[in-house]
Amino acid sequence: MSNFVQLFVKNLVDSAIERATTNFYDNVDLFCNKLYAFGEFRVFVSASPGRGHQASTVNFMMRLMEKILVVTKKPIANVIVTYDPGTQGNLTVDKLAVLIPGFNPSKPTDPVTINGTKISFIALKPATNGFQKISLAKTSFGISGGTDQGSINYAYPLNVSQFLMVQPFQWPTTNGIWSFPADESKPNDLVNLESFLESTNPLVDGLTFCALRGLYTNFPQVNDAFWESFSQSPQKASLDTYRNILTLISANKCNFSPFYGISTNDIAAFSLNILFNYITSLFIAKELNPENSRLKLPVVIAVMDNPTNVSYQKLESYFSGEDTTTFNETQNAFIKKHLTGKVVIADITNFTTEYAKISAQGGCLILKMGSLPVDAFNYFYSIASIPSILEGKGTLNYAINVGTPYLQMNTASGAKKPINFRGKGKEKKLFSTPIYPNFPLTTDKILVEQSSFMWSCTNSLKTDIKTMIDGQAKVLGDMIELMVQTINGNTPLTDYFTQLSLFFHDEVNDKAFRAMAYTFIKHFPASMDIDSHLLEKASHDN
C-alpha cells in the first residue's frame, strides 16, 4: 500500500463520528400541521449547471410533502414550483422532467398531482438583480435546496413572508432565511437575511449547522412504482439496459461504477482524463492484486451524462495504443500491454453485444447511459461495487447518505479555487478539491483532501494522461483496490463509511429539516403553541 493510501486511511480511521444526542423534532408534528393549515408552500428551482441543485430542491420538496402527509394523514393542497428558466442547452424544464414524475417540458404550465398534492409551475421573469414578483397572493413559506445565486432574496419573487434557502453539503452559497422586504425597491438588502453561516445563535452554530451539514436523502425502493415511474419517464428507452445491468450485478457477474458530472463545458477534455485515468488505474489494480477475485470480474461503467461523440472517439483512440499525437512510443507500449482490446464503448442499443466482447477476459465496458430518472440515478450510486465517480456537491450529498466509497473529481476551472467559509469567529479558506468529511464537524480539522494528483487538471491534456501512465496509476490503483475491498468486505475504512451514512442519513442531522424547524420557531411564534423551553432545548442538539 502506498504511503499516501496509508495516510489517507489513518486520517479517516482516527476521525471520530459526531453523535446527535437529542432529537429536537419533538414538535415536528406541529410544524407539519401548521404547513398543512397554510394550504400551500412555494419552491424555487435554480438554473445552475448540472442537476445537483435542482435534485436537492426537489428532494426537499418531496420530503416535506411526504412528512405532511404522514403527520396529518392528508396531503397539503398545493405546491407552487417557481423556476429560473435557464438558457438553451441548460433549460430547467428539461431537468424538472427528469426529477418530477409526470412533468412535461413541452407543456410546462400543466400541473401534476403527486399523492394528492397539486404541483403547479411558474417560470420566473428576470428583473434587475433578480426576478419579478409572481402575481399570486402572498403566502407564508417558501424553500429551495440550492442555488449559485445566494445574494438574491427569493422571498420577493415568490411572494412569501419567509423563504428558507439551504445548500447541499459543503456548498458555499448562503444558507439562511430571507424575509419579504419592507422596502420592495431593495429586495436584496441584507437586512432581510438571517444567514446561518454568520449566525452566532447556538441553535445554528455556524459551520457545524450549515456548511458541514448535509441534506437527508431518501433511498429509492426498487418496486412496482419505481419501474412504472421509469417506464413513463423521458428516459424510458434506457429501461431494458438498466434492468440488464441490475441482473448482472445481482448475480455477481460484473463490477459496476456510475459516473456523473463529466460533460460540462469547462471539463469537456477533462472528461477523457477521468475515464482514462480511472480505467488505467483499475487495470493496474487487477494486475497487482491477482488474489482479489472481485477485481477479476468484468467492469461496467455507466456514464450518466452526455459527452459528445467526438469525446468518445478520442477516448477510443487513447485505448488503441496507436495515438502518436498524444503519447510517445513508451507510453503507447504501456497502453497496448495493459489496455488495448480490453475496453469497449457501447450505447444502450448494443450493450449486450458489446458486453459479450469483454466479459470473458475481465475487460471494461463504458456505457453511454445518458440521463436517468432521479431514483434510478440514485440507486445506481447505492449499488456500486467499485468506487463511483462524481463531481457535484449534490451527488456528493447523496454519496455520504449512502456511505459507499467514492472518488470525487474537480473541474478544470475549479482546481485550487478558494472558497471562504466563516464560522465561530474564524474564517476558513478551503479549496474545491475532492474531500471526505472528517468528524467531529466541530473541530478545526474539518476536511481530508484526496491526493492532488488524482483528478488534478491543468490546461495540458497530454501532461495529465502521461503523468498517470508514468507512475501515478499504481497509487490510484492502490486506492481503488482498498475501496473495492471496503465495499465488498472489511477494511479499516469499512466502519468509517458505515458511520458516515449513519450520521448524514439521519433526520436529526438533516440541514433542511433543522433549518425548517428553526425558521418556524423563530419566525412563526405567534401562530404556534410552542413551549417556552423549546428554543433552549433545541439549542442543546448541537
C-alpha positions as CSV (number, residue, x, y, z in Angstrom):
1,M,0.0,0.0,0.0
2,S,1.4,3.4,-1.0
3,N,2.4,6.0,1.7
4,F,-0.5,8.2,0.6
5,V,-3.1,5.5,0.9
6,Q,-1.7,4.6,4.4
7,L,-2.0,8.2,5.4
8,F,-5.5,8.5,3.9
9,V,-6.7,5.5,6.0
10,K,-5.1,6.8,9.2
11,N,-6.7,10.3,8.8
12,L,-10.2,8.8,8.4
13,V,-10.0,6.0,10.9
14,D,-8.7,8.4,13.5
15,S,-11.7,10.7,13.0
16,A,-14.5,10.2,15.5
17,I,-18.1,10.3,14.4
18,E,-20.0,13.2,16.0
19,R,-23.2,11.9,17.6
20,A,-26.5,13.7,18.0
21,T,-27.8,13.1,21.5
22,T,-31.2,14.9,21.4
23,N,-33.9,14.8,18.8
24,F,-35.2,18.3,18.6
25,Y,-38.1,17.2,16.3
26,D,-40.4,16.6,19.2
27,N,-42.7,19.2,17.7
28,V,-42.2,18.4,14.0
29,D,-45.9,17.3,14.0
30,L,-46.8,20.8,15.0
31,F,-44.7,22.3,12.2
32,C,-46.3,20.0,9.6
33,N,-49.8,20.7,10.9
34,K,-49.1,24.4,10.5
35,L,-47.9,24.0,7.0
36,Y,-50.9,21.9,6.2
37,A,-53.1,24.7,7.6
38,F,-51.3,27.2,5.3
39,G,-52.6,25.0,2.4
40,E,-49.5,25.8,0.3
41,F,-45.8,26.3,0.2
42,R,-43.7,27.6,-2.6
43,V,-40.4,26.3,-4.1
44,F,-37.6,28.0,-6.1
45,V,-35.6,25.8,-8.6
46,S,-32.4,27.3,-9.9
47,A,-30.9,27.1,-13.3
48,S,-27.4,26.1,-12.0
49,P,-25.4,23.9,-14.4
50,G,-25.9,20.1,-14.0
51,R,-28.8,18.8,-11.9
52,G,-27.4,18.9,-8.3
53,H,-29.2,21.9,-7.0
54,Q,-32.4,21.0,-8.8
55,A,-32.3,17.5,-7.4
56,S,-31.6,18.8,-3.9
57,T,-34.5,21.2,-4.2
58,V,-37.0,18.6,-5.5
59,N,-35.8,16.1,-2.8
60,F,-36.5,18.7,-0.1
61,M,-39.9,19.5,-1.6
62,M,-40.9,15.8,-1.9
63,R,-39.8,15.0,1.7
64,L,-41.8,17.9,3.0
65,M,-44.9,16.8,1.1
66,E,-44.4,13.3,2.4
67,K,-43.8,14.4,6.0
68,I,-47.0,16.5,6.0
69,L,-49.0,13.5,4.6
70,V,-47.6,11.2,7.3
71,V,-48.3,13.6,10.1
72,T,-51.7,15.0,9.1
73,K,-52.9,11.9,7.2
74,K,-53.8,14.4,4.5
75,P,-51.8,15.9,1.6
76,I,-51.1,19.6,1.5
77,A,-53.4,21.1,-1.1
78,N,-50.9,23.0,-3.3
79,V,-47.2,23.4,-4.0
80,I,-46.1,26.1,-6.4
81,V,-42.8,25.4,-8.1
82,T,-41.2,28.6,-9.5
83,Y,-38.0,28.3,-11.6
84,D,-35.3,30.2,-13.4
85,P,-35.9,29.1,-17.0
86,G,-32.2,28.9,-17.8
87,T,-30.8,29.1,-21.3
88,Q,-30.6,26.9,-24.4
89,G,-28.7,23.7,-23.5
90,N,-29.3,24.3,-19.8
91,L,-33.1,24.5,-19.6
92,T,-34.6,24.0,-16.2
93,V,-37.8,22.3,-17.6
94,D,-35.6,19.5,-19.0
95,K,-34.2,18.9,-15.5
96,L,-37.7,19.0,-13.9
97,A,-38.8,16.4,-16.4
98,V,-36.1,14.1,-15.0
99,L,-36.9,14.9,-11.4
100,I,-40.7,15.2,-11.1
101,P,-42.8,12.3,-12.4
102,G,-45.4,13.5,-14.9
103,F,-43.9,16.9,-15.6
104,N,-44.0,17.6,-19.4
105,P,-41.3,20.1,-20.5
106,S,-43.3,20.8,-23.7
107,K,-46.3,21.8,-21.6
108,P,-44.6,23.4,-18.6
109,T,-47.7,25.2,-17.3
110,D,-49.6,21.9,-16.9
111,P,-49.8,20.9,-13.2
112,V,-49.1,17.4,-11.9
113,T,-50.6,15.7,-8.9
114,I,-48.5,13.5,-6.6
115,N,-50.1,11.7,-3.7
116,G,-53.0,14.1,-3.7
117,T,-51.0,17.4,-3.8
118,K,-51.4,19.6,-6.9
119,I,-48.0,20.9,-8.0
120,S,-48.1,23.9,-10.3
121,F,-45.2,25.5,-12.2
122,I,-44.3,29.1,-12.9
123,A,-41.3,30.3,-14.9
124,L,-39.9,33.4,-13.3
125,K,-39.2,36.5,-15.3
126,P,-35.9,38.3,-15.0
127,A,-35.5,41.7,-13.3
128,T,-32.6,43.8,-12.3
129,N,-30.6,41.8,-9.7
130,G,-33.2,39.0,-9.5
131,F,-36.6,38.2,-10.7
132,Q,-40.0,39.8,-11.0
133,K,-42.6,39.1,-8.3
134,I,-45.2,36.5,-9.3
135,S,-48.8,37.6,-9.4
136,L,-50.1,35.1,-6.8
137,A,-51.3,36.4,-3.4
138,K,-48.7,36.3,-0.7
139,T,-48.4,33.1,1.4
140,S,-46.2,32.3,4.4
141,F,-43.4,30.0,3.4
142,G,-41.0,29.1,0.6
143,I,-38.0,26.8,0.2
144,S,-35.1,25.9,-2.0
145,G,-32.4,23.2,-1.8
146,G,-29.6,25.1,-3.6
147,T,-28.5,27.8,-5.9
148,D,-25.4,29.6,-7.2
149,Q,-27.1,33.0,-6.7
150,G,-27.0,33.4,-2.9
151,S,-27.4,37.2,-3.0
152,I,-31.0,37.1,-4.3
153,N,-33.9,37.4,-1.8
154,Y,-36.2,34.8,-3.2
155,A,-38.9,35.7,-0.7
156,Y,-39.7,38.7,-3.0
157,P,-40.2,36.9,-6.4
158,L,-42.1,34.0,-4.7
159,N,-44.1,36.5,-2.7
160,V,-43.7,34.7,0.6
161,S,-43.3,36.0,4.1
162,Q,-40.3,33.8,4.9
163,F,-38.0,31.9,2.4
164,L,-35.6,29.2,3.6
165,M,-32.5,28.5,1.5
166,V,-30.4,25.5,2.3
167,Q,-27.5,24.2,0.2
168,P,-26.1,20.7,-0.5
169,F,-23.2,19.5,1.6
170,Q,-20.2,21.9,1.6
171,W,-21.8,24.3,-1.0
172,P,-20.5,27.8,0.0
173,T,-23.6,29.9,-1.1
174,T,-25.9,31.4,1.5
175,N,-27.8,29.1,3.9
176,G,-30.3,31.2,5.7
177,I,-33.8,32.8,6.0
178,W,-34.9,35.6,3.8
179,S,-37.8,37.8,4.9
180,F,-40.1,39.6,2.5
181,P,-38.6,43.1,2.1
182,A,-40.3,46.0,3.9
183,D,-38.9,48.2,1.1
184,E,-39.7,46.4,-2.2
185,S,-37.4,48.6,-4.1
186,K,-34.5,47.0,-2.2
187,P,-35.5,43.3,-2.0
188,N,-31.9,42.0,-1.8
189,D,-30.9,44.3,1.1
190,L,-29.0,42.1,3.6
191,V,-31.2,43.5,6.4
192,N,-33.7,40.9,5.1
193,L,-31.4,38.0,5.5
194,E,-30.6,35.9,8.6
195,S,-27.5,34.0,7.3
196,F,-26.8,30.8,9.1
197,L,-23.2,31.0,8.1
198,E,-22.8,34.3,10.0
199,S,-25.1,33.5,12.9
200,T,-23.9,33.2,16.5
201,N,-27.2,31.6,17.6
202,P,-26.3,28.4,19.4
203,L,-29.1,26.6,17.6
204,V,-27.5,27.4,14.2
205,D,-23.8,27.2,15.3
206,G,-22.2,28.5,12.1
207,L,-20.2,25.9,10.1
208,T,-21.4,23.0,12.2
209,F,-25.0,23.7,11.4
210,C,-24.6,24.6,7.7
211,A,-21.6,24.2,5.6
212,L,-20.7,20.8,7.0
213,R,-24.3,19.5,7.5
214,G,-25.8,17.6,4.6
215,L,-29.3,17.1,3.2
216,Y,-31.1,13.9,4.2
217,T,-32.0,11.9,1.0
218,N,-34.5,9.1,0.8
219,F,-33.1,5.9,-0.6
220,P,-35.1,4.6,-3.6
221,Q,-37.1,1.4,-3.4
222,V,-36.9,-0.8,-6.5
223,N,-40.6,-1.8,-6.6
224,D,-43.5,-1.6,-9.0
225,A,-43.8,2.1,-8.5
226,F,-40.1,2.5,-9.3
227,W,-40.5,0.7,-12.6
228,E,-43.7,2.4,-13.5
229,S,-42.2,5.8,-13.0
230,F,-39.2,4.8,-15.1
231,S,-41.4,3.5,-17.9
232,Q,-43.3,6.7,-18.0
233,S,-40.2,9.0,-17.9
234,P,-38.4,10.7,-20.8
235,Q,-35.6,8.2,-20.2
236,K,-37.8,5.1,-20.8
237,A,-35.6,4.0,-23.7
238,S,-32.9,3.1,-21.1
239,L,-35.2,0.8,-19.1
240,D,-34.2,-2.6,-20.6
241,T,-30.4,-1.8,-20.4
242,Y,-30.9,-0.7,-16.8
243,R,-32.6,-4.0,-15.9
244,N,-29.8,-5.9,-17.6
245,I,-27.2,-4.2,-15.6
246,L,-29.1,-4.9,-12.3
247,T,-29.3,-8.5,-13.3
248,L,-25.6,-8.8,-13.9
249,I,-24.8,-7.0,-10.6
250,S,-27.2,-9.2,-8.5
251,A,-25.7,-12.3,-10.0
252,N,-22.2,-11.0,-9.1
253,K,-21.2,-11.3,-12.8
254,C,-19.7,-7.8,-13.1
255,N,-18.3,-4.9,-11.2
256,F,-20.2,-1.6,-11.6
257,S,-19.5,2.1,-11.2
258,P,-21.7,5.1,-12.1
259,F,-20.1,8.3,-13.4
260,Y,-21.7,11.7,-13.3
261,G,-20.5,15.2,-13.9
262,I,-18.0,14.8,-16.7
263,S,-19.6,16.6,-19.6
264,T,-20.0,20.2,-18.6
265,N,-18.3,22.7,-20.8
266,D,-15.3,23.5,-18.7
267,I,-14.3,19.9,-18.3
268,A,-15.0,18.6,-21.8
269,A,-11.4,17.5,-22.3
270,F,-11.1,16.6,-18.6
271,S,-13.8,14.0,-19.1
272,L,-11.5,12.0,-21.2
273,N,-8.8,12.1,-18.4
274,I,-11.2,11.0,-15.8
275,L,-12.3,7.9,-17.7
276,F,-8.8,7.1,-19.0
277,N,-7.1,7.5,-15.6
278,Y,-9.7,5.6,-13.7
279,I,-9.7,2.6,-16.1
280,T,-5.9,2.6,-16.4
281,S,-5.6,2.5,-12.6
282,L,-8.3,-0.2,-12.3
283,F,-6.4,-2.5,-14.6
284,I,-3.2,-1.8,-12.7
285,A,-5.0,-2.8,-9.5
286,K,-6.2,-6.0,-11.2
287,E,-2.7,-7.0,-12.2
288,L,-1.1,-6.1,-8.8
289,N,-3.8,-7.9,-6.8
290,P,-4.4,-11.3,-8.6
291,E,-5.7,-12.8,-5.4
292,N,-8.6,-10.3,-5.3
293,S,-11.4,-12.3,-7.0
294,R,-13.7,-9.3,-7.1
295,L,-11.2,-7.3,-9.3
296,K,-11.1,-10.2,-11.8
297,L,-14.7,-9.5,-12.8
298,P,-15.6,-7.5,-15.9
299,V,-16.4,-3.9,-15.3
300,V,-19.4,-1.8,-16.4
301,I,-19.1,2.0,-16.1
302,A,-22.3,3.8,-16.7
303,V,-21.7,7.4,-17.8
304,M,-25.0,9.2,-16.8
305,D,-24.1,12.3,-18.7
306,N,-23.8,13.2,-22.4
307,P,-20.3,13.7,-23.5
308,T,-20.0,14.3,-27.3
309,N,-19.4,11.5,-29.7
310,V,-16.1,13.3,-30.6
311,S,-15.0,12.9,-27.0
312,Y,-15.8,9.1,-27.0
313,Q,-14.0,8.7,-30.3
314,K,-10.9,10.4,-28.9
315,L,-11.1,8.1,-25.9
316,E,-11.2,5.1,-28.1
317,S,-8.0,6.4,-29.8
318,Y,-6.3,6.6,-26.4
319,F,-7.0,2.9,-25.7
320,S,-5.9,1.8,-29.1
321,G,-2.2,2.3,-28.3
322,E,-1.8,4.0,-31.7
323,D,-2.4,7.6,-30.8
324,T,1.1,9.0,-31.5
325,T,-0.2,12.6,-31.3
326,T,-0.9,12.2,-27.6
327,F,1.5,9.6,-26.4
328,N,5.1,8.7,-27.1
329,E,6.3,5.2,-28.1
330,T,6.9,4.0,-24.5
331,Q,3.5,5.2,-23.3
332,N,1.7,3.5,-26.2
333,A,3.6,0.3,-25.4
334,F,2.2,0.6,-21.8
335,I,-1.3,1.1,-23.2
336,K,-1.1,-1.9,-25.6
337,K,0.2,-4.1,-22.8
338,H,-2.5,-3.2,-20.2
339,L,-5.5,-1.8,-22.0
340,T,-5.8,-2.3,-25.8
341,G,-8.5,-4.8,-26.7
342,K,-9.9,-4.8,-23.1
343,V,-12.0,-1.7,-23.3
344,V,-15.2,-1.1,-25.4
345,I,-17.6,1.8,-25.6
346,A,-21.3,0.9,-26.0
347,D,-24.7,2.7,-26.1
348,I,-28.0,1.4,-24.7
349,T,-28.9,-0.3,-28.1
350,N,-25.8,-2.6,-28.3
351,F,-25.0,-3.1,-24.6
352,T,-25.5,-6.9,-24.6
353,T,-23.4,-7.4,-27.8
354,E,-20.5,-5.3,-26.6
355,Y,-20.5,-6.7,-23.1
356,A,-20.1,-10.2,-24.5
357,K,-16.8,-9.0,-26.1
358,I,-15.1,-8.1,-22.8
359,S,-16.8,-10.3,-20.2
360,A,-14.7,-13.4,-20.6
361,Q,-11.4,-11.5,-20.3
362,G,-12.5,-9.3,-17.3
363,G,-12.5,-6.2,-19.5
364,C,-14.3,-2.9,-19.2
365,L,-17.4,-1.6,-20.9
366,I,-18.0,2.2,-20.9
367,L,-21.8,2.6,-21.3
368,K,-23.2,5.8,-22.8
369,M,-26.2,5.7,-20.4
370,G,-27.2,9.3,-20.6
371,S,-29.7,10.9,-18.2
372,L,-31.8,8.7,-15.9
373,P,-34.8,9.4,-13.6
374,V,-33.6,10.6,-10.2
375,D,-34.5,7.4,-8.3
376,A,-32.8,5.2,-11.0
377,F,-29.8,7.6,-10.9
378,N,-29.5,7.4,-7.1
379,Y,-30.0,3.6,-7.0
380,F,-27.0,3.2,-9.3
381,Y,-24.8,5.0,-6.8
382,S,-26.1,2.9,-3.9
383,I,-25.1,-0.4,-5.6
384,A,-21.6,0.4,-6.9
385,S,-19.2,-2.5,-6.3
386,I,-16.1,-0.4,-7.2
387,P,-15.7,3.3,-6.4
388,S,-18.2,5.6,-8.0
389,I,-17.2,8.8,-9.6
390,L,-18.9,12.1,-9.0
391,E,-18.3,15.8,-9.4
392,G,-21.0,18.0,-8.0
393,K,-21.9,18.7,-4.4
394,G,-25.5,17.4,-5.0
395,T,-24.2,13.9,-6.0
396,L,-21.7,14.1,-3.1
397,N,-24.5,14.8,-0.7
398,Y,-26.2,11.6,-1.8
399,A,-23.0,9.6,-1.7
400,I,-22.4,10.5,2.0
401,N,-26.0,9.5,2.7
402,V,-25.4,6.1,1.2
403,G,-21.9,5.7,2.8
404,T,-20.3,3.8,0.0
405,P,-16.7,4.7,-1.2
406,Y,-16.5,7.2,-3.9
407,L,-13.9,9.3,-5.8
408,Q,-14.8,12.9,-6.3
409,M,-13.3,14.9,-9.1
410,N,-12.7,18.6,-9.7
411,T,-13.5,20.8,-12.7
412,A,-10.7,22.3,-14.7
413,S,-11.8,25.8,-13.8
414,G,-12.1,24.9,-10.2
415,A,-8.7,23.5,-9.5
416,K,-7.5,25.1,-6.3
417,K,-10.2,27.7,-6.5
418,P,-10.5,29.2,-2.9
419,I,-13.9,29.1,-1.1
420,N,-14.3,31.1,2.0
421,F,-16.4,29.8,4.9
422,R,-16.9,31.8,8.1
423,G,-18.0,30.2,11.3
424,K,-17.4,30.5,15.0
425,G,-15.5,33.8,14.6
426,K,-12.9,32.2,12.3
427,E,-12.5,32.4,8.6
428,K,-11.5,29.1,7.0
429,K,-10.2,29.1,3.4
430,L,-11.0,25.8,1.8
431,F,-10.5,24.7,-1.8
432,S,-12.8,23.0,-4.2
433,T,-10.7,19.9,-4.2
434,P,-12.1,16.4,-3.6
435,I,-12.8,15.8,0.1
436,Y,-14.1,13.3,2.6
437,P,-15.9,14.6,5.8
438,N,-13.7,14.4,8.9
439,F,-15.5,14.1,12.2
440,P,-16.4,15.6,14.6
441,L,-17.6,18.5,12.5
442,T,-16.9,21.0,15.3
443,T,-13.2,20.5,15.1
444,D,-10.8,22.8,13.2
445,K,-9.6,19.8,11.3
446,I,-12.7,19.6,9.2
447,L,-11.6,18.1,5.8
448,V,-9.4,15.3,4.5
449,E,-8.4,16.0,0.9
450,Q,-7.7,13.4,-1.6
451,S,-4.2,13.5,-3.2
452,S,-4.0,16.4,-5.6
453,F,-2.7,14.2,-8.4
454,M,-5.8,12.1,-8.5
455,W,-8.1,14.3,-10.5
456,S,-6.0,17.4,-10.9
457,C,-6.4,19.1,-14.2
458,T,-4.1,21.6,-15.9
459,N,-4.6,23.1,-19.4
460,S,-2.4,20.3,-20.8
461,L,-4.4,17.2,-21.6
462,K,-1.2,15.4,-22.6
463,T,0.6,16.1,-19.3
464,D,-2.3,14.7,-17.2
465,I,-2.5,11.4,-19.1
466,K,1.2,10.9,-19.5
467,T,1.7,11.6,-15.7
468,M,-0.9,8.9,-15.0
469,I,0.8,6.4,-17.2
470,D,4.3,7.3,-15.9
471,G,3.6,6.2,-12.3
472,Q,0.6,7.6,-10.6
473,A,-1.7,4.8,-11.9
474,K,-0.2,2.4,-9.3
475,V,-1.0,4.8,-6.4
476,L,-4.6,5.4,-7.5
477,G,-4.8,1.6,-8.2
478,D,-3.9,1.1,-4.5
479,M,-6.8,3.4,-3.6
480,I,-9.3,1.6,-5.9
481,E,-8.2,-1.8,-4.6
482,L,-8.7,-0.6,-1.0
483,M,-12.1,0.8,-1.8
484,V,-13.2,-2.4,-3.6
485,Q,-12.3,-4.4,-0.5
486,T,-14.2,-1.9,1.6
487,I,-17.3,-2.1,-0.4
488,N,-17.3,-5.9,-0.7
489,G,-15.7,-7.0,2.6
490,N,-14.0,-5.4,5.6
491,T,-11.1,-3.0,5.8
492,P,-10.1,-0.2,8.3
493,L,-12.3,2.1,6.2
494,T,-15.5,0.0,6.4
495,D,-16.5,1.4,9.8
496,Y,-15.8,5.0,8.6
497,F,-18.2,4.7,5.6
498,T,-20.8,2.9,7.7
499,Q,-20.7,5.7,10.3
500,L,-20.7,8.3,7.6
501,S,-24.1,7.0,6.4
502,L,-25.4,6.7,10.0
503,F,-24.6,10.4,10.5
504,F,-25.8,12.0,7.3
505,H,-28.7,9.6,6.7
506,D,-30.3,10.7,10.0
507,E,-33.1,13.3,10.1
508,V,-31.7,14.6,13.3
509,N,-28.7,15.8,11.4
510,D,-30.6,16.9,8.3
511,K,-29.8,20.5,7.4
512,A,-33.1,21.1,5.7
513,F,-35.4,20.0,8.5
514,R,-33.2,21.5,11.2
515,A,-33.3,24.8,9.4
516,M,-37.1,24.5,8.8
517,A,-37.7,23.8,12.5
518,Y,-35.6,26.9,13.3
519,T,-37.5,29.0,10.8
520,F,-40.8,28.2,12.4
521,I,-39.6,28.6,16.0
522,K,-38.0,31.9,15.2
523,H,-40.4,33.5,12.7
524,F,-43.8,32.0,13.3
525,P,-44.1,32.1,17.1
526,A,-47.3,34.0,17.3
527,S,-49.2,31.3,15.3
528,M,-47.9,28.3,17.2
529,D,-48.4,26.9,20.7
530,I,-44.7,26.4,21.4
531,D,-43.4,25.7,24.9
532,S,-41.0,28.4,26.0
533,H,-38.3,25.8,26.6
534,L,-38.3,24.6,23.0
535,L,-35.7,27.0,21.8
536,E,-33.4,26.3,24.7
537,K,-34.0,22.5,24.2
538,A,-33.3,22.7,20.5
539,S,-30.0,24.6,21.1
540,H,-28.6,21.6,23.0
541,D,-28.9,19.4,20.0
542,N,-25.8,21.0,18.5
